[in-house]
Amino acid sequence: MAVKNDMTADFLRSAYGGESMAHMRYLIWGDVADKEGFPNVGRLFRAIAYAEWAHADNHFRELGEKKIDFSVTAGAVFGLGKTIQNLQGGIDGELHEIEQMYPVYLNAARFQEEKGAERAFHYALEAEKIHAKLFQEAQEAVRQGNDMKLDDVHVCQICGHTTADGLPDNCPICGAKSNMYKTFSKA
């Protein structure tokens, strides 16, 4: 069912644009990390890129079947630097979503009683908190000249929950079973 309120629809389009750009930016930054000798950081970027795809997918689906053109304004970190700088870009982007964007979007969806948009924004907000923490851990390792220690990274295909602490039986954000996770393993 498509959203009924223009403000929530605008927020969904903006979030879709931002998550889509984050998805591509993290894939590019993952390649940089690989080339600089940080394969685990590269894998982390790719795993979180997949989570951002899940967020974009949720936002896009909530918009419904209306097929008309829109200009979309979405904030995003731009630029290509060294891995440590790219990780800072990731941290900054995630913190913007956690502290500024998603709380506002979530409250608007609640106020306008847009349950699907509320769920999509909630899923993204909770996953972004984990992404910021993982990027901070990776940046600390790179700052010391090391690749981060990282086992398998698991990403929930439903909500983007991301964990490097083992595969949960059920997603702590959306409740999905463990078979709904995509695993990014060490090569």
C-alpha positions in Angstrom: 0.0 0.0 0.0 1.4 3.4 -1.0 1.9 6.1 1.5 -0.9 8.6 1.7 0.9 11.7 3.1 3.2 13.8 0.9 5.6 14.6 3.7 6.3 11.0 4.5 6.6 10.2 0.8 9.2 12.9 0.4 11.1 11.5 3.4 11.0 8.0 1.9 12.3 9.3 -1.4 15.1 11.3 0.3 16.0 8.3 2.4 16.0 6.0 -0.7 18.3 8.5 -2.4 20.7 8.6 0.5 20.8 4.9 1.1 21.3 4.3 -2.6 24.3 6.6 -2.6 25.7 5.1 0.6 25.4 1.6 -1.1 27.5 2.7 -4.0 29.9 4.9 -2.0 30.7 1.9 0.3 31.3 -0.4 -2.6 33.8 2.1 -4.0 35.4 2.7 -0.7 35.7 -1.1 -0.2 37.8 -1.3 -3.3 40.1 1.4 -2.0 40.5 -0.5 1.3 41.4 -3.7 -0.6 44.0 -1.8 -2.7 45.5 -0.3 0.5 45.9 -3.7 2.1 42.9 -3.7 4.4 40.8 -6.6 3.0 38.7 -6.9 6.2 37.8 -3.2 6.1 36.9 -3.7 2.4 34.7 -6.6 3.3 33.0 -4.5 6.0 32.3 -1.8 3.5 30.7 -4.3 1.2 28.6 -5.9 3.9 27.4 -2.5 5.1 26.7 -1.5 1.4 24.4 -4.5 1.3 22.6 -3.3 4.4 22.2 0.1 2.8 20.7 -1.7 -0.2 18.2 -3.4 2.1 17.2 0.1 3.6 16.8 1.5 0.1 14.7 -1.4 -0.9 12.4 -1.0 2.1 12.0 2.7 1.4 11.3 2.2 -2.3 8.7 -0.5 -1.7 6.9 1.7 0.8 6.4 4.3 -1.9 4.0 1.9 -3.7 3.3 1.6 -7.4 3.0 5.3 -8.4 5.3 5.8 -11.3 6.0 9.5 -11.8 9.3 11.5 -11.8 10.5 13.3 -8.7 13.6 15.3 -8.0 15.1 13.8 -4.9 17.3 15.7 -2.4 19.4 13.5 -0.3 22.4 14.4 1.9 25.5 12.4 1.2 29.2 12.3 1.9 31.1 12.8 -1.4 34.8 12.3 -2.1 37.4 9.6 -2.5 40.2 9.5 0.0 42.4 7.1 1.8 40.7 4.3 3.8 41.0 6.2 7.1 39.3 9.2 5.5 36.6 7.1 3.8 35.9 5.4 7.2 35.4 8.9 8.6 33.0 9.7 5.8 31.1 6.5 6.7 31.0 7.5 10.4 29.9 11.0 9.6 27.1 9.8 7.3 25.9 7.2 9.7 25.9 9.7 12.6 23.9 12.1 10.5 21.3 9.5 9.9 21.2 8.4 13.6 21.2 11.9 15.1 19.4 14.0 12.5 17.6 12.3 9.6 15.9 9.1 10.8 14.6 10.4 14.1 12.7 13.2 12.2 11.5 10.9 9.5 10.4 8.3 12.0 8.5 10.8 14.1 6.8 12.2 10.9 5.7 8.7 9.8 4.3 8.0 13.3 2.5 11.3 13.4 1.0 10.7 9.9 0.2 7.1 10.9 2.2 5.6 8.0 3.0 2.2 9.6 5.1 0.8 6.7 7.3 3.9 6.5 7.6 3.9 10.3 8.8 0.3 10.1 11.3 1.1 7.3 12.7 4.1 9.1 12.9 2.2 12.4 14.8 -0.7 10.7 17.3 1.7 9.1 17.8 3.8 12.3 18.6 0.8 14.4 21.0 -0.7 11.8 22.8 2.6 11.3 23.8 2.6 15.0 25.6 -0.6 14.5 27.2 0.6 11.2 28.7 3.7 12.9 30.2 1.5 15.7 31.7 -1.0 13.2 33.2 1.9 11.1 34.7 3.4 14.3 36.3 0.1 15.2 37.7 -0.3 11.7 39.0 3.3 11.7 40.8 2.7 15.0 42.6 -0.4 13.5 43.5 1.5 10.3 44.8 4.5 12.4 47.3 2.0 14.0 48.3 0.8 10.5 46.4 -2.5 10.9 43.5 -4.2 9.1 40.6 -4.7 11.5 40.1 -8.2 13.1 36.9 -9.5 11.5 35.3 -12.9 11.2 32.1 -13.4 9.2 29.8 -10.4 8.8 26.1 -11.2 8.7 23.5 -8.8 7.3 19.8 -9.3 7.6 18.2 -9.0 4.2 15.0 -7.7 5.7 16.2 -4.8 7.9 20.0 -4.4 7.3 20.9 -5.5 10.9 24.7 -6.1 10.7 26.7 -8.2 13.0 30.3 -9.5 13.3 29.5 -11.4 16.5 28.1 -14.6 15.1 24.8 -15.3 13.4 21.8 -14.7 15.6 18.8 -17.2 15.7 16.5 -14.2 15.2 17.3 -10.7 14.1 17.2 -8.3 17.1 15.7 -5.6 14.9 13.0 -7.2 12.8 12.7 -10.8 14.2 13.7 -12.5 10.9 15.2 -16.0 11.2 18.9 -16.6 10.7 18.3 -18.0 7.2 17.4 -14.4 6.1 21.0 -13.2 6.7 23.6 -12.9 4.0 27.1 -13.7 5.1 30.2 -12.0 4.0 33.1 -14.4 4.7 36.8 -14.0 4.8 38.4 -14.9 1.4 
